[in-house]
């Protein structure tokens, strides 16, 4: 996919959510129904089609319809498809362009606009990192995990053809059942090699937990129940 060059410092609308972390080089479908965010889509599609997705910090419930705090590392996406529904709501598809750091907000109403700085991701050290070998090993680990959660075919979850390894690990980080804070930690790490190692560690920890759970048997308090 061809990507246009983007400014180092930019102002973009921010769409904060409590349980979603968006990653570069992934796709994100969204259903937009709140009036303020419908307005955001109208304004955005009339300009640059860019939206920043940010994770809300804990305690957001007290001020959701105001301006609750967000994590300052977010991801800017470009709208690839827009469908306006009969009731004024929207379905859109975002493609992740880049991680950004929120420097400050320049608008709060009707939706927030932030000044952001685009962040560089540091790629793998190919002198020490055999991408072909690591890709095969990682997909094998991922397949084991998917079987544990009831997904038999990795292609049911990921579109791997012609995808870079960076795209693959970001897809995995975004769609698997990690906590929002675990995903946020992965997003904040700009060294792809470290992000990959953290992701592998999370998968191995969850596989270990599955193994332990299978060995635990229920022991009733009343021996007569045996």
Number of C-alpha atoms within 10 A of each C-alpha: 5 4 7 7 7 10 10 11 15 14 20 21 26 26 19 23 15 16 14 18 25 29 30 21 21 20 19 16 14 12 12 19 15 12 13 14 19 18 16 21 24 13 13 17 15 9 9 11 18 22 25 26 25 27 25 23 18 13 11 17 12 10 10 14 10 14 15 15 16 20 16 17 23 29 27 27 25 20 21 14 13 15 12 14 11 7 7 13 18 19 15 17 17 23 23 22 23 21 26 25 20 25 15 12 15 13 14 13 10 12 19 19 21 19 18 25 18 20 17 12 15 12 12 17 12 8 6 7 11 11 14 9 9 13 15 11 12 18 14 13 15 18 16 17 20 18 12 14 11 8 14 14 11 17 11 8 14 13 12 13 8 7 11 13 18 18 17 20 21 23 21 17 26 23 15 13 12 16 12 17 16 15 23 23 14 23 24 20 17 15 16 20 16 15 20 21 12 17 21 16 12 15 21 16 12 15 19 11 11 14 12 10 10 8 8 8 7 6 9 9 8 7 7 6 7 7
